[in-house]
């Protein structure tokens, strides 16, 4: 039952948007930033707060891309568990990297508190429920590894998990109390407003068309203006285009779709995530879900490879809701929307120095609400002169994916395979 949906819930409920100008004419700056999502706005805020002159160009409106369309879950960690990351990155960088990715909740909720961002911020924790005995063992290991590093992580047995989520479909899971959720578009707009108060100049509907060397500086051209800057930060993630040759071929943009009900009546919603958690399970094509401040239920998952999603594309989300909460089968979705998730071949975010003075971070693999503000700050620190060895994240060379034109074909095949494996495993 998805007919009559209204588009993005975040558009309908976000904090009021600031009337940003378009770039007209030529400006100079210490730092030019491309992209008005979490990465760009966090970098602009950090750089301007440190005293740099900053100009940010956004091609549409603030939050128009993934940052304003995401599920809003702030989840520490990556695909790999702490022990794996420390083995991958070594005894010096590995523990620092693990500590950094574990701190994203502090980063996001710290920004919200410091800058008084009105974005329905809720820090009640995240649940990762297991769909099978195999994944139950996996979450036990993950929970134990984070707990050994001091995280407020707790294994949750099947009975208790059923009470917290409101369903008996899982075998158990773990709780990470560092996590939480936000109204993502409001958070993005709040970051942009905080950056402006710090002194950054922000321009919308001003797409960056060309980036080239201009003597000792960089020249960034838009349709009706230009910026000359000492350094450039590209923060376009899943919406990366041809501005920097080859960069768009380092990530594979996937489409994630969400749907939401209207506020649930107490008799239907009281059992569902009653303690304010957000959740995403252990499916290969995971289901992620939560309630918003008004009591709506939001469900998200993988969608077809196209931007113009319609109500009929929410069929898998409808099945997810009906499976977990069968008493909601008569409750229709009131909203549906989708956005890009930038995936990388190695399932890790990438931070690159593309040329002297040109930096980027992208490829958050579904964890961008927490990672993008953190890496945006790191980019600002690198532009200001901090040595790459002094930040707790690897700076790597840009490597476009070999055979990139075929990645979508491969991804489609993998999605079909993963969906079959999930169905067999949970049954």
C-alpha atoms as a printed R data frame, in Angstrom:
    type eleno elety resid chain resno      x       y       z
1   ATOM     1    CA   UNK     A     1  0.000   0.000   0.000
2   ATOM     2    CA   UNK     A     2  2.191   2.805  -1.266
3   ATOM     3    CA   UNK     A     3 -0.062   4.875  -3.538
4   ATOM     4    CA   UNK     A     4 -0.303   8.588  -2.835
5   ATOM     5    CA   UNK     A     5  3.134   8.970  -1.271
6   ATOM     6    CA   UNK     A     6  4.518  12.479  -0.997
7   ATOM     7    CA   UNK     A     7  8.237  12.195  -1.724
8   ATOM     8    CA   UNK     A     8 10.930  12.768   0.867
9   ATOM     9    CA   UNK     A     9  9.911  12.914   4.509
10  ATOM    10    CA   UNK     A    10 13.003  15.017   5.183
11  ATOM    11    CA   UNK     A    11 11.900  17.695   2.724
12  ATOM    12    CA   UNK     A    12  8.501  17.782   4.404
13  ATOM    13    CA   UNK     A    13  9.793  18.074   7.982
14  ATOM    14    CA   UNK     A    14 13.206  19.791   7.798
15  ATOM    15    CA   UNK     A    15 14.193  22.950   9.606
16  ATOM    16    CA   UNK     A    16 13.709  26.062   7.530
17  ATOM    17    CA   UNK     A    17 16.231  26.541   4.723
18  ATOM    18    CA   UNK     A    18 18.520  29.558   4.591
19  ATOM    19    CA   UNK     A    19 18.122  31.629   1.384
20  ATOM    20    CA   UNK     A    20 21.578  31.125  -0.093
21  ATOM    21    CA   UNK     A    21 22.812  33.218  -3.059
22  ATOM    22    CA   UNK     A    22 24.226  32.101  -6.403
23  ATOM    23    CA   UNK     A    23 27.835  32.898  -7.261
24  ATOM    24    CA   UNK     A    24 28.153  35.950  -9.510
25  ATOM    25    CA   UNK     A    25 31.553  37.252 -10.505
26  ATOM    26    CA   UNK     A    26 34.975  36.310  -9.197
27  ATOM    27    CA   UNK     A    27 36.096  35.797  -5.608
28  ATOM    28    CA   UNK     A    28 39.346  34.917  -3.890
29  ATOM    29    CA   UNK     A    29 39.688  32.580  -0.924
30  ATOM    30    CA   UNK     A    30 42.134  30.530   1.041
31  ATOM    31    CA   UNK     A    31 39.973  27.452   0.503
32  ATOM    32    CA   UNK     A    32 37.380  26.647  -2.180
33  ATOM    33    CA   UNK     A    33 35.024  23.766  -1.432
34  ATOM    34    CA   UNK     A    34 32.940  21.843  -3.955
35  ATOM    35    CA   UNK     A    35 29.797  20.253  -2.533
36  ATOM    36    CA   UNK     A    36 27.358  21.367   0.142
37  ATOM    37    CA   UNK     A    37 26.745  18.024   1.837
38  ATOM    38    CA   UNK     A    38 28.147  16.893   5.174
39  ATOM    39    CA   UNK     A    39 31.744  16.661   3.939
40  ATOM    40    CA   UNK     A    40 31.807  20.109   2.389
41  ATOM    41    CA   UNK     A    41 29.863  21.910   5.109
42  ATOM    42    CA   UNK     A    42 31.890  20.311   7.917
43  ATOM    43    CA   UNK     A    43 35.120  21.229   6.120
44  ATOM    44    CA   UNK     A    44 33.864  24.789   5.594
45  ATOM    45    CA   UNK     A    45 32.923  25.092   9.260
46  ATOM    46    CA   UNK     A    46 36.287  23.764  10.471
47  ATOM    47    CA   UNK     A    47 38.359  25.832   8.047
48  ATOM    48    CA   UNK     A    48 36.444  29.077   8.663
49  ATOM    49    CA   UNK     A    49 36.542  28.526  12.422
50  ATOM    50    CA   UNK     A    50 40.331  28.251  12.157
51  ATOM    51    CA   UNK     A    51 40.507  31.642  10.439
52  ATOM    52    CA   UNK     A    52 40.645  30.688   6.742
53  ATOM    53    CA   UNK     A    53 38.610  32.498   4.125
54  ATOM    54    CA   UNK     A    54 36.276  29.901   2.605
55  ATOM    55    CA   UNK     A    55 34.007  29.805  -0.447
56  ATOM    56    CA   UNK     A    56 31.723  26.782  -0.914
57  ATOM    57    CA   UNK     A    57 29.935  26.006  -4.182
58  ATOM    58    CA   UNK     A    58 26.904  23.703  -4.243
59  ATOM    59    CA   UNK     A    59 25.413  22.707  -7.596
60  ATOM    60    CA   UNK     A    60 21.806  22.562  -6.367
61  ATOM    61    CA   UNK     A    61 20.601  23.405  -2.845
62  ATOM    62    CA   UNK     A    62 22.119  22.476   0.487
63  ATOM    63    CA   UNK     A    63 21.206  18.867   1.241
64  ATOM    64    CA   UNK     A    64 19.944  18.116  -2.249
65  ATOM    65    CA   UNK     A    65 22.268  15.104  -2.605
66  ATOM    66    CA   UNK     A    66 22.862  12.121  -0.381
67  ATOM    67    CA   UNK     A    67 23.296  14.119   2.837
68  ATOM    68    CA   UNK     A    68 19.705  15.306   2.719
69  ATOM    69    CA   UNK     A    69 18.321  11.936   1.611
70  ATOM    70    CA   UNK     A    70 20.101   9.501   3.921
71  ATOM    71    CA   UNK     A    71 18.500   7.549   6.750
72  ATOM    72    CA   UNK     A    72 20.080   9.827   9.344
73  ATOM    73    CA   UNK     A    73 21.637   7.010  11.394
74  ATOM    74    CA   UNK     A    74 24.910   7.976  13.095
75  ATOM    75    CA   UNK     A    75 26.747   4.656  13.444
76  ATOM    76    CA   UNK     A    76 30.375   4.219  14.556
77  ATOM    77    CA   UNK     A    77 32.553   1.723  12.753
78  ATOM    78    CA   UNK     A    78 33.077   0.344   9.265
79  ATOM    79    CA   UNK     A    79 32.398  -2.922   7.477
80  ATOM    80    CA   UNK     A    80 35.538  -4.342   9.077
81  ATOM    81    CA   UNK     A    81 35.786  -5.035  12.787
82  ATOM    82    CA   UNK     A    82 38.441  -3.384  14.981
83  ATOM    83    CA   UNK     A    83 40.809  -6.376  14.998
84  ATOM    84    CA   UNK     A    84 40.672  -6.556  11.189
85  ATOM    85    CA   UNK     A    85 41.340  -2.825  10.817
86  ATOM    86    CA   UNK     A    86 44.317  -2.929  13.141
87  ATOM    87    CA   UNK     A    87 45.757  -5.865  11.189
88  ATOM    88    CA   UNK     A    88 45.155  -4.014   7.896
89  ATOM    89    CA   UNK     A    89 46.691  -0.697   8.933
90  ATOM    90    CA   UNK     A    90 49.370  -1.764  11.366
91  ATOM    91    CA   UNK     A    91 50.280  -1.204  14.987
92  ATOM    92    CA   UNK     A    92 50.731   2.573  14.677
93  ATOM    93    CA   UNK     A    93 47.853   3.732  12.465
94  ATOM    94    CA   UNK     A    94 45.408   0.877  13.103
95  ATOM    95    CA   UNK     A    95 44.458   1.710  16.717
96  ATOM    96    CA   UNK     A    96 44.240   5.425  15.898
97  ATOM    97    CA   UNK     A    97 41.938   4.685  12.949
98  ATOM    98    CA   UNK     A    98 39.718   2.454  15.084
99  ATOM    99    CA   UNK     A    99 39.469   5.148  17.761
100 ATOM   100    CA   UNK     A   100 38.615   7.751  15.112
101 ATOM   101    CA   UNK     A   101 35.811   5.801  13.463
102 ATOM   102    CA   UNK     A   102 34.509   4.925  16.907
103 ATOM   103    CA   UNK     A   103 34.260   8.637  17.702
104 ATOM   104    CA   UNK     A   104 31.810   9.657  14.980
105 ATOM   105    CA   UNK     A   105 28.918   9.876  17.431
106 ATOM   106    CA   UNK     A   106 30.887  12.333  19.555
107 ATOM   107    CA   UNK     A   107 31.806  14.268  16.398
108 ATOM   108    CA   UNK     A   108 28.250  14.613  15.120
109 ATOM   109    CA   UNK     A   109 26.430  15.159  18.386
110 ATOM   110    CA   UNK     A   110 29.228  17.458  19.541
111 ATOM   111    CA   UNK     A   111 28.709  19.658  16.471
112 ATOM   112    CA   UNK     A   112 24.967  19.643  17.047
113 ATOM   113    CA   UNK     A   113 25.346  20.722  20.662
114 ATOM   114    CA   UNK     A   114 28.072  23.302  20.048
115 ATOM   115    CA   UNK     A   115 26.280  24.992  17.170
116 ATOM   116    CA   UNK     A   116 22.740  24.466  18.501
117 ATOM   117    CA   UNK     A   117 21.556  22.672  15.387
118 ATOM   118    CA   UNK     A   118 17.850  21.861  15.462
119 ATOM   119    CA   UNK     A   119 17.712  18.418  13.821
120 ATOM   120    CA   UNK     A   120 15.744  16.043  16.084
121 ATOM   121    CA   UNK     A   121 19.028  14.681  17.454
122 ATOM   122    CA   UNK     A   122 18.483  11.447  19.385
123 ATOM   123    CA   UNK     A   123 21.370   9.516  20.913
124 ATOM   124    CA   UNK     A   124 19.738   6.399  22.295
125 ATOM   125    CA   UNK     A   125 21.959   3.839  20.569
126 ATOM   126    CA   UNK     A   126 21.989   1.526  17.560
127 ATOM   127    CA   UNK     A   127 20.972  -2.121  17.348
128 ATOM   128    CA   UNK     A   128 22.404  -4.629  14.888
129 ATOM   129    CA   UNK     A   129 20.116  -7.664  14.958
130 ATOM   130    CA   UNK     A   130 21.264 -10.980  13.515
131 ATOM   131    CA   UNK     A   131 19.207 -12.868  10.940
132 ATOM   132    CA   UNK     A   132 20.986 -16.237  11.364
133 ATOM   133    CA   UNK     A   133 23.283 -18.295  13.569
134 ATOM   134    CA   UNK     A   134 26.251 -17.320  11.376
135 ATOM   135    CA   UNK     A   135 25.626 -13.608  11.719
136 ATOM   136    CA   UNK     A   136 24.836 -13.970  15.425
137 ATOM   137    CA   UNK     A   137 28.387 -15.232  15.917
138 ATOM   138    CA   UNK     A   138 29.608 -12.285  13.842
139 ATOM   139    CA   UNK     A   139 27.849  -9.666  15.975
140 ATOM   140    CA   UNK     A   140 29.081 -11.334  19.162
141 ATOM   141    CA   UNK     A   141 32.669 -10.951  17.939
142 ATOM   142    CA   UNK     A   142 32.059  -7.372  16.842
143 ATOM   143    CA   UNK     A   143 30.486  -6.430  20.148
144 ATOM   144    CA   UNK     A   144 33.327  -8.027  22.096
145 ATOM   145    CA   UNK     A   145 36.003  -6.260  20.057
146 ATOM   146    CA   UNK     A   146 34.464  -2.829  20.590
147 ATOM   147    CA   UNK     A   147 33.787  -3.516  24.273
148 ATOM   148    CA   UNK     A   148 37.455  -4.453  24.780
149 ATOM   149    CA   UNK     A   149 38.317  -0.992  23.477
150 ATOM   150    CA   UNK     A   150 36.067   0.735  25.982
151 ATOM   151    CA   UNK     A   151 32.960   1.253  23.840
152 ATOM   152    CA   UNK     A   152 29.536   1.021  25.546
153 ATOM   153    CA   UNK     A   153 28.725  -2.134  23.582
154 ATOM   154    CA   UNK     A   154 26.448  -4.867  24.904
155 ATOM   155    CA   UNK     A   155 25.345  -8.211  23.488
156 ATOM   156    CA   UNK     A   156 21.545  -8.494  23.475
157 ATOM   157    CA   UNK     A   157 19.870 -11.899  23.619
158 ATOM   158    CA   UNK     A   158 16.854 -12.843  21.552
159 ATOM   159    CA   UNK     A   159 14.238 -12.102  24.198
160 ATOM   160    CA   UNK     A   160 15.618  -8.684  25.090
161 ATOM   161    CA   UNK     A   161 16.153  -7.761  21.440
162 ATOM   162    CA   UNK     A   162 12.541  -8.642  20.734
163 ATOM   163    CA   UNK     A   163 11.493  -6.216  23.461
164 ATOM   164    CA   UNK     A   164 13.717  -3.414  22.128
165 ATOM   165    CA   UNK     A   165 12.759  -3.758  18.450
166 ATOM   166    CA   UNK     A   166  9.267  -5.160  18.760
167 ATOM   167    CA   UNK     A   167  9.715  -8.281  16.623
168 ATOM   168    CA   UNK     A   168 10.674 -11.930  17.166
169 ATOM   169    CA   UNK     A   169 12.312 -12.302  13.757
170 ATOM   170    CA   UNK     A   170 15.920 -12.005  14.968
171 ATOM   171    CA   UNK     A   171 18.130 -14.371  16.971
172 ATOM   172    CA   UNK     A   172 19.870 -11.689  19.005
173 ATOM   173    CA   UNK     A   173 22.207  -8.806  18.313
174 ATOM   174    CA   UNK     A   174 24.292  -6.089  19.885
175 ATOM   175    CA   UNK     A   175 23.712  -2.553  21.099
176 ATOM   176    CA   UNK     A   176 26.119   0.354  20.548
177 ATOM   177    CA   UNK     A   177 25.180   3.266  22.781
178 ATOM   178    CA   UNK     A   178 27.613   5.646  21.030
179 ATOM   179    CA   UNK     A   179 25.173   5.837  18.125
180 ATOM   180    CA   UNK     A   180 21.983   7.736  17.403
181 ATOM   181    CA   UNK     A   181 20.040   9.443  14.653
182 ATOM   182    CA   UNK     A   182 19.201  12.878  13.274
183 ATOM   183    CA   UNK     A   183 16.882  14.545  10.811
184 ATOM   184    CA   UNK     A   184 19.540  14.486   8.089
185 ATOM   185    CA   UNK     A   185 18.425  17.444   5.982
186 ATOM   186    CA   UNK     A   186 18.034  19.634   9.064
187 ATOM   187    CA   UNK     A   187 21.508  18.585  10.199
188 ATOM   188    CA   UNK     A   188 22.982  19.470   6.803
189 ATOM   189    CA   UNK     A   189 21.274  22.856   6.783
190 ATOM   190    CA   UNK     A   190 22.437  23.469  10.335
191 ATOM   191    CA   UNK     A   191 26.047  22.705   9.435
192 ATOM   192    CA   UNK     A   192 25.862  25.132   6.524
193 ATOM   193    CA   UNK     A   193 24.376  27.863   8.716
194 ATOM   194    CA   UNK     A   194 27.102  27.300  11.331
195 ATOM   195    CA   UNK     A   195 29.774  27.558   8.619
196 ATOM   196    CA   UNK     A   196 28.336  30.865   7.468
197 ATOM   197    CA   UNK     A   197 28.349  32.209  11.033
198 ATOM   198    CA   UNK     A   198 32.019  31.212  11.200
199 ATOM   199    CA   UNK     A   199 32.688  33.312   8.098
200 ATOM   200    CA   UNK     A   200 32.341  30.912   5.152
201 ATOM   201    CA   UNK     A   201 30.658  32.184   1.992
202 ATOM   202    CA   UNK     A   202 28.200  29.642   0.586
203 ATOM   203    CA   UNK     A   203 26.675  29.701  -2.877
204 ATOM   204    CA   UNK     A   204 24.002  27.377  -4.257
205 ATOM   205    CA   UNK     A   205 22.880  26.576  -7.791
206 ATOM   206    CA   UNK     A   206 26.520  27.275  -8.673
207 ATOM   207    CA   UNK     A   207 27.949  24.043 -10.098
208 ATOM   208    CA   UNK     A   208 31.722  23.764 -10.346
209 ATOM   209    CA   UNK     A   209 32.387  23.228 -14.031
210 ATOM   210    CA   UNK     A   210 36.173  23.454 -14.306
211 ATOM   211    CA   UNK     A   211 39.162  23.253 -11.980
212 ATOM   212    CA   UNK     A   212 42.599  24.245 -13.240
213 ATOM   213    CA   UNK     A   213 45.938  25.547 -12.068
214 ATOM   214    CA   UNK     A   214 46.280  29.337 -12.098
215 ATOM   215    CA   UNK     A   215 49.893  30.080 -11.280
216 ATOM   216    CA   UNK     A   216 50.401  29.213  -7.636
217 ATOM   217    CA   UNK     A   217 46.633  29.031  -7.014
218 ATOM   218    CA   UNK     A   218 43.647  27.062  -8.279
219 ATOM   219    CA   UNK     A   219 40.865  28.500 -10.434
220 ATOM   220    CA   UNK     A   220 37.403  26.998  -9.933
221 ATOM   221    CA   UNK     A   221 34.866  28.105 -12.533
222 ATOM   222    CA   UNK     A   222 31.077  28.033 -12.206
223 ATOM   223    CA   UNK     A   223 28.443  29.059 -14.757
224 ATOM   224    CA   UNK     A   224 28.454  32.728 -13.767
225 ATOM   225    CA   UNK     A   225 31.498  33.133 -11.591
226 ATOM   226    CA   UNK     A   226 34.834  31.810 -10.431
227 ATOM   227    CA   UNK     A   227 36.891  31.311  -7.283
228 ATOM   228    CA   UNK     A   228 40.666  31.647  -7.032
229 ATOM   229    CA   UNK     A   229 41.928  29.708  -4.039
230 ATOM   230    CA   UNK     A   230 45.108  28.407  -2.493
231 ATOM   231    CA   UNK     A   231 43.512  25.018  -1.858
232 ATOM   232    CA   UNK     A   232 40.448  23.075  -2.999
233 ATOM   233    CA   UNK     A   233 38.353  20.435  -1.225
234 ATOM   234    CA   UNK     A   234 36.078  18.225  -3.327
235 ATOM   235    CA   UNK     A   235 33.246  16.825  -1.196
236 ATOM   236    CA   UNK     A   236 30.834  15.363  -3.725
237 ATOM   237    CA   UNK     A   237 30.873  11.658  -2.725
238 ATOM   238    CA   UNK     A   238 28.225   9.685  -4.662
239 ATOM   239    CA   UNK     A   239 27.470  12.694  -6.870
240 ATOM   240    CA   UNK     A   240 31.081  13.095  -8.034
241 ATOM   241    CA   UNK     A   241 31.288  14.070 -11.702
242 ATOM   242    CA   UNK     A   242 34.067  14.807 -14.205
243 ATOM   243    CA   UNK     A   243 35.447  17.889 -12.416
244 ATOM   244    CA   UNK     A   244 38.568  15.920 -11.482
245 ATOM   245    CA   UNK     A   245 39.416  13.290 -14.132
246 ATOM   246    CA   UNK     A   246 39.061   9.741 -12.848
247 ATOM   247    CA   UNK     A   247 37.667  10.579  -9.422
248 ATOM   248    CA   UNK     A   248 34.113   9.487 -10.222
249 ATOM   249    CA   UNK     A   249 35.482   6.056 -11.209
250 ATOM   250    CA   UNK     A   250 36.772   5.384  -7.693
251 ATOM   251    CA   UNK     A   251 33.266   4.860  -6.293
252 ATOM   252    CA   UNK     A   252 30.183   2.977  -7.429
253 ATOM   253    CA   UNK     A   253 26.996   4.942  -6.699
254 ATOM   254    CA   UNK     A   254 24.248   2.609  -5.511
255 ATOM   255    CA   UNK     A   255 20.660   3.665  -4.827
256 ATOM   256    CA   UNK     A   256 19.170   3.327  -1.373
257 ATOM   257    CA   UNK     A   257 15.440   3.847  -0.957
258 ATOM   258    CA   UNK     A   258 13.375   4.709   2.095
259 ATOM   259    CA   UNK     A   259  9.706   4.833   2.874
260 ATOM   260    CA   UNK     A   260  7.864   6.157   5.900
261 ATOM   261    CA   UNK     A   261  4.421   5.946   7.409
262 ATOM   262    CA   UNK     A   262  2.503   8.764   8.986
263 ATOM   263    CA   UNK     A   263  2.873   8.970  12.809
264 ATOM   264    CA   UNK     A   264  1.767   5.633  14.185
265 ATOM   265    CA   UNK     A   265 -1.105   5.501  16.686
266 ATOM   266    CA   UNK     A   266  0.037   4.399  20.126
267 ATOM   267    CA   UNK     A   267 -1.751   1.058  19.860
268 ATOM   268    CA   UNK     A   268  0.293   0.207  16.748
269 ATOM   269    CA   UNK     A   269  3.625   1.848  17.479
270 ATOM   270    CA   UNK     A   270  4.191   1.415  21.211
271 ATOM   271    CA   UNK     A   271  6.163  -1.847  20.806
272 ATOM   272    CA   UNK     A   272  8.353  -0.690  17.901
273 ATOM   273    CA   UNK     A   273 11.798   0.616  18.940
274 ATOM   274    CA   UNK     A   274 10.254   1.823  22.174
275 ATOM   275    CA   UNK     A   275 13.591   2.986  23.661
276 ATOM   276    CA   UNK     A   276 14.492   5.248  20.721
277 ATOM   277    CA   UNK     A   277 17.118   3.054  19.036
278 ATOM   278    CA   UNK     A   278 17.845   2.975  15.344
279 ATOM   279    CA   UNK     A   279 18.588  -0.399  13.758
280 ATOM   280    CA   UNK     A   280 20.152  -2.024  10.723
281 ATOM   281    CA   UNK     A   281 20.389  -5.778  10.479
282 ATOM   282    CA   UNK     A   282 22.949  -8.266   9.198
283 ATOM   283    CA   UNK     A   283 21.442  -8.964   5.793
284 ATOM   284    CA   UNK     A   284 23.844  -8.602   2.905
285 ATOM   285    CA   UNK     A   285 21.191  -6.234   1.531
286 ATOM   286    CA   UNK     A   286 20.398  -4.841   4.940
287 ATOM   287    CA   UNK     A   287 17.143  -3.447   6.220
288 ATOM   288    CA   UNK     A   288 17.626  -0.249   8.223
289 ATOM   289    CA   UNK     A   289 14.850   1.390  10.171
290 ATOM   290    CA   UNK     A   290 13.878   3.713  13.004
291 ATOM   291    CA   UNK     A   291 11.170   6.032  14.255
292 ATOM   292    CA   UNK     A   292 11.289   9.794  13.784
293 ATOM   293    CA   UNK     A   293 10.440  12.471  16.337
294 ATOM   294    CA   UNK     A   294  6.744  12.355  15.417
295 ATOM   295    CA   UNK     A   295  6.519   8.552  15.683
296 ATOM   296    CA   UNK     A   296  6.639   7.640  12.005
297 ATOM   297    CA   UNK     A   297  8.274   4.346  11.076
298 ATOM   298    CA   UNK     A   298 11.010   4.626   8.443
299 ATOM   299    CA   UNK     A   299 12.280   1.602   6.524
300 ATOM   300    CA   UNK     A   300 15.235   1.632   4.133
301 ATOM   301    CA   UNK     A   301 16.977  -0.783   1.811
302 ATOM   302    CA   UNK     A   302 18.504  -1.309  -1.619
303 ATOM   303    CA   UNK     A   303 16.628   0.019  -4.666
304 ATOM   304    CA   UNK     A   304 16.854  -0.229  -8.478
305 ATOM   305    CA   UNK     A   305 19.734   1.551 -10.261
306 ATOM   306    CA   UNK     A   306 17.884   4.729 -11.196
307 ATOM   307    CA   UNK     A   307 17.053   8.092  -9.695
308 ATOM   308    CA   UNK     A   308 13.358   8.381 -10.593
309 ATOM   309    CA   UNK     A   309 12.015   5.943  -8.037
310 ATOM   310    CA   UNK     A   310  8.265   5.578  -7.788
311 ATOM   311    CA   UNK     A   311  5.918   4.179  -5.143
312 ATOM   312    CA   UNK     A   312  5.973   0.746  -6.790
313 ATOM   313    CA   UNK     A   313  9.718   0.518  -6.132
314 ATOM   314    CA   UNK     A   314  8.995   0.353  -2.391
315 ATOM   315    CA   UNK     A   315  7.736  -3.231  -2.671
316 ATOM   316    CA   UNK     A   316 10.772  -4.652  -0.874
317 ATOM   317    CA   UNK     A   317 10.412  -2.090   1.898
318 ATOM   318    CA   UNK     A   318  6.749  -2.994   2.236
319 ATOM   319    CA   UNK     A   319  7.737  -6.642   2.587
320 ATOM   320    CA   UNK     A   320 10.309  -5.730   5.245
321 ATOM   321    CA   UNK     A   321  7.759  -3.853   7.359
322 ATOM   322    CA   UNK     A   322  5.182  -6.599   6.974
323 ATOM   323    CA   UNK     A   323  7.736  -9.246   7.964
324 ATOM   324    CA   UNK     A   324  8.998  -7.473  11.071
325 ATOM   325    CA   UNK     A   325  5.769  -5.831  12.192
326 ATOM   326    CA   UNK     A   326  2.858  -7.765  10.658
327 ATOM   327    CA   UNK     A   327  0.248  -5.719  12.513
328 ATOM   328    CA   UNK     A   328  1.228  -2.753  10.262
329 ATOM   329    CA   UNK     A   329  0.125  -4.476   7.053
330 ATOM   330    CA   UNK     A   330 -2.833  -2.158   6.748
331 ATOM   331    CA   UNK     A   331 -0.784   0.978   7.389
332 ATOM   332    CA   UNK     A   332  0.310   2.596   4.117
333 ATOM   333    CA   UNK     A   333  3.538   4.417   3.407
334 ATOM   334    CA   UNK     A   334  3.015   8.159   3.231
335 ATOM   335    CA   UNK     A   335  6.475   9.044   1.883
336 ATOM   336    CA   UNK     A   336  9.108   7.457  -0.313
337 ATOM   337    CA   UNK     A   337 12.459   8.728  -1.586
338 ATOM   338    CA   UNK     A   338 15.934   7.578  -2.540
339 ATOM   339    CA   UNK     A   339 19.510   8.765  -2.899
340 ATOM   340    CA   UNK     A   340 22.971   7.608  -3.826
341 ATOM   341    CA   UNK     A   341 25.295   5.634  -1.576
342 ATOM   342    CA   UNK     A   342 28.939   5.759  -2.719
343 ATOM   343    CA   UNK     A   343 30.491   2.302  -2.421
344 ATOM   344    CA   UNK     A   344 34.172   1.523  -2.817
345 ATOM   345    CA   UNK     A   345 35.862  -1.652  -4.010
346 ATOM   346    CA   UNK     A   346 37.631  -2.154  -0.674
347 ATOM   347    CA   UNK     A   347 34.593  -1.120   1.435
348 ATOM   348    CA   UNK     A   348 36.640   1.677   3.022
349 ATOM   349    CA   UNK     A   349 36.249   5.464   2.775
350 ATOM   350    CA   UNK     A   350 38.967   7.133   0.718
351 ATOM   351    CA   UNK     A   351 40.872  10.305   1.535
352 ATOM   352    CA   UNK     A   352 43.091  11.484  -1.339
353 ATOM   353    CA   UNK     A   353 45.474  14.298  -2.150
354 ATOM   354    CA   UNK     A   354 44.730  14.684  -5.850
355 ATOM   355    CA   UNK     A   355 47.407  17.320  -6.461
356 ATOM   356    CA   UNK     A   356 49.288  19.836  -4.302
357 ATOM   357    CA   UNK     A   357 46.500  21.770  -2.599
358 ATOM   358    CA   UNK     A   358 43.606  19.584  -3.852
359 ATOM   359    CA   UNK     A   359 41.999  17.138  -1.428
360 ATOM   360    CA   UNK     A   360 38.950  14.907  -1.347
361 ATOM   361    CA   UNK     A   361 37.176  12.361   0.842
362 ATOM   362    CA   UNK     A   362 34.482  10.039  -0.492
363 ATOM   363    CA   UNK     A   363 33.136   6.501  -0.476
364 ATOM   364    CA   UNK     A   364 31.436   6.251   2.908
365 ATOM   365    CA   UNK     A   365 29.714   2.939   2.086
366 ATOM   366    CA   UNK     A   366 26.480   3.821   3.887
367 ATOM   367    CA   UNK     A   367 28.067   5.359   7.017
368 ATOM   368    CA   UNK     A   368 28.290   8.937   5.765
369 ATOM   369    CA   UNK     A   369 26.209  10.665   8.450
370 ATOM   370    CA   UNK     A   370 28.985   9.959  10.934
371 ATOM   371    CA   UNK     A   371 32.061   9.655   8.719
372 ATOM   372    CA   UNK     A   372 31.538  12.638   6.408
373 ATOM   373    CA   UNK     A   373 31.614  15.334   9.140
374 ATOM   374    CA   UNK     A   374 34.699  13.691  10.646
375 ATOM   375    CA   UNK     A   375 36.581  13.432   7.369
376 ATOM   376    CA   UNK     A   376 35.430  16.923   6.414
377 ATOM   377    CA   UNK     A   377 37.219  18.209   9.514
378 ATOM   378    CA   UNK     A   378 40.311  16.195   8.642
379 ATOM   379    CA   UNK     A   379 40.315  17.746   5.162
380 ATOM   380    CA   UNK     A   380 40.215  21.229   6.675
381 ATOM   381    CA   UNK     A   381 43.140  20.331   8.925
382 ATOM   382    CA   UNK     A   382 45.170  18.983   5.976
383 ATOM   383    CA   UNK     A   383 44.483  22.103   3.948
384 ATOM   384    CA   UNK     A   384 45.681  24.171   6.904
385 ATOM   385    CA   UNK     A   385 49.009  22.356   6.841
386 ATOM   386    CA   UNK     A   386 48.654  19.358   9.120
387 ATOM   387    CA   UNK     A   387 50.809  16.449   7.988
388 ATOM   388    CA   UNK     A   388 48.919  13.383   6.713
389 ATOM   389    CA   UNK     A   389 50.754  11.258   9.280
390 ATOM   390    CA   UNK     A   390 49.231  13.394  12.028
391 ATOM   391    CA   UNK     A   391 45.605  12.533  11.241
392 ATOM   392    CA   UNK     A   392 44.229   9.106  12.221
393 ATOM   393    CA   UNK     A   393 43.191   8.160   8.709
394 ATOM   394    CA   UNK     A   394 45.209   6.995   5.691
395 ATOM   395    CA   UNK     A   395 45.788   9.400   2.815
396 ATOM   396    CA   UNK     A   396 45.997   7.243  -0.303
397 ATOM   397    CA   UNK     A   397 46.532   7.695  -4.027
398 ATOM   398    CA   UNK     A   398 43.446   7.871  -6.220
399 ATOM   399    CA   UNK     A   399 42.953   4.560  -8.028
400 ATOM   400    CA   UNK     A   400 40.012   4.333 -10.456
401 ATOM   401    CA   UNK     A   401 38.337   0.928 -10.441
402 ATOM   402    CA   UNK     A   402 39.617  -1.321 -13.220
403 ATOM   403    CA   UNK     A   403 36.855  -2.165 -15.687
404 ATOM   404    CA   UNK     A   404 34.660   0.602 -14.292
405 ATOM   405    CA   UNK     A   405 32.079   0.583 -17.142
406 ATOM   406    CA   UNK     A   406 31.105  -2.942 -16.079
407 ATOM   407    CA   UNK     A   407 30.706  -2.231 -12.354
408 ATOM   408    CA   UNK     A   408 26.964  -1.604 -12.554
409 ATOM   409    CA   UNK     A   409 26.446  -4.895 -14.396
410 ATOM   410    CA   UNK     A   410 28.454  -6.737 -11.767
411 ATOM   411    CA   UNK     A   411 26.642  -4.928  -8.957
412 ATOM   412    CA   UNK     A   412 23.231  -5.883 -10.346
413 ATOM   413    CA   UNK     A   413 24.278  -9.517 -10.470
414 ATOM   414    CA   UNK     A   414 25.635  -9.348  -6.931
415 ATOM   415    CA   UNK     A   415 22.405  -7.814  -5.637
416 ATOM   416    CA   UNK     A   416 20.385 -10.681  -7.082
417 ATOM   417    CA   UNK     A   417 22.834 -13.153  -5.576
418 ATOM   418    CA   UNK     A   418 22.866 -11.438  -2.173
419 ATOM   419    CA   UNK     A   419 19.073 -11.284  -2.083
420 ATOM   420    CA   UNK     A   420 18.901 -15.025  -2.732
421 ATOM   421    CA   UNK     A   421 21.556 -15.739  -0.061
422 ATOM   422    CA   UNK     A   422 19.724 -13.564   2.479
423 ATOM   423    CA   UNK     A   423 16.451 -15.324   1.770
424 ATOM   424    CA   UNK     A   424 18.022 -18.756   2.183
425 ATOM   425    CA   UNK     A   425 19.942 -17.801   5.295
426 ATOM   426    CA   UNK     A   426 17.069 -16.250   7.191
427 ATOM   427    CA   UNK     A   427 14.774 -19.143   6.323
